[in-house]
Amino acid sequence: GMISVSDLANKMAIKSSEVIKNMMNIGIIGTINHILDQDTAQLIAEEMGHKVILQRENVLEEMIMKDRDLGNNISILRAPVVTIMGHVDHGKTSLLDHIRSTKTAFYEAGGITQNIGAYHVKTDLGSITFLDTPGHSAFTAMRSRGVKITDIVVLVVAADDGVMPQTIEAIQHAQAANVPVIVAINKIDKIDSDADKVKNDLMKYNILSEEWGGDNIFVPISAKTGKGIDKLLNVILLQAEILELKAVPTGMAEGVVIESFLDKGRGPIATVLVQKGNLNKGDIILCGFEYGRIKSLRNQSGDEVLSAGPSIPVEILGLSKVPFSGDIVTVVRNEKKAREVASYRKEKSRESKLLKQNKINLDNMFDNINKNDVSELKIILKSDVQGSLEAISGALLKLSTNEVKIKIIGLGIGGITETDASLALASNAIILGFNVRADSSAKKIINIENLDLRYYSVIYDLIDEVKSAMTGLLSPEY
Ligand code: GDP
């Protein structure tokens, strides 16, 4: 913790000048705004004959959260939040553009849609919010912070191209996050399109239509002609109905930052997806390491609005600095306290970066099992050839016991990529490479986040090490 000279003086009920004098005694020159670290502040206070009681750092955070007005507690249905995923060039942008141009005209007569990273559209049957996040990065960045914002994934697969690497990645992300997948088979206007082949190929990845005993809905569409898109929207709303998505629309809002940037003229700007309550102009918010009072809210049409409710994306102005996407936004009552909590969090994160010990790895696994933290060992497996991939995954799955289930959440042929690393991070998985290596961008994430990556060239060694870890016999590596 940190404290300013004036705050410290306040706590001791003495004049700041007294503190400054005592600071000088130990060689620190500063004014009343000077910030002292915990040890120094403690030393000075004790020198002055005061007893120091260290405040637990999260006390203030707890207080500020308790002091929120949570509304009337009556939840009502909210619009589903949908992410469109799929391989490059399969038509994600075209699909979103088509939906946007045909479904948002209602309140955007003549206006230009602003790119705020999400769109709320209205259909005759209900509203849907689409997230326009590039690639899978935002999806995983948010999940790795433990935030779930996507209710439904629409997987776009071009019928003339079929299942491709990023299609498979998208499936892995959705399945790891436990989000239902609706398949939009796109480009059916093309003569070489083959929807059945797409259906067949997706079976391998556990994406199965209802008539085949699965629970994924397939909708053939053309993002070019617009065919099937109304059906797709209806299917999304149907799926949403099954999920019974509800939120309390009153009280102090809570939401998530889905996009943020620094505008030279206007300052830090963030798009917030409201998840609960009502976000208003003038609200004081805490947002990750930042805080602020909302100066203005703008909707996707660029119009200023006074408030936004659940599942509505709005651009907000008034934050101290640019927050991260995935940061949770919470409305609180007191701006000064919000600032203190924000700076506590910053401080804490600096400390915890130094000792990132909470990540799963094979060495600490047994401890975690004993603490009941782990009942599942999640693995991402990459290998050089199909044969070894199958042999290893088969053998790994057989290692599952009553205490520990082995779950392979991602597997594939080829080197370990950034996607593998971010999936591991988001899902708290370990990465095993058989005769393959991690590329430089994957290595960066693995190092920064301290993920457990292991290389093998002998199948027996790999299996043996996982098995030992599961039974707690693994000798620590030095
Ligand atoms: P993204 O990379 O997934 O966002 O794909 P885009 O939306 O940029 O589409 C890639 C290309 O496919 C573009 O040239 C689109 O015009 C084209 N495309 C997208 N959907 C369709 C479709 O339904 N039919 C046809 N014929 N072309 C399409």
Boltz pocket constraint, residues with backbone or C-beta under 6 A from the ligand:
constraints:
  - pocket:
      binder: B
      contacts: [[A, 86], [A, 87], [A, 88], [A, 89], [A, 90], [A, 91], [A, 92], [A, 93], [A, 94], [A, 95], [A, 186], [A, 187], [A, 188], [A, 189], [A, 190], [A, 221], [A, 222], [A, 223], [A, 224], [A, 225]]
      max_distance: 6.0
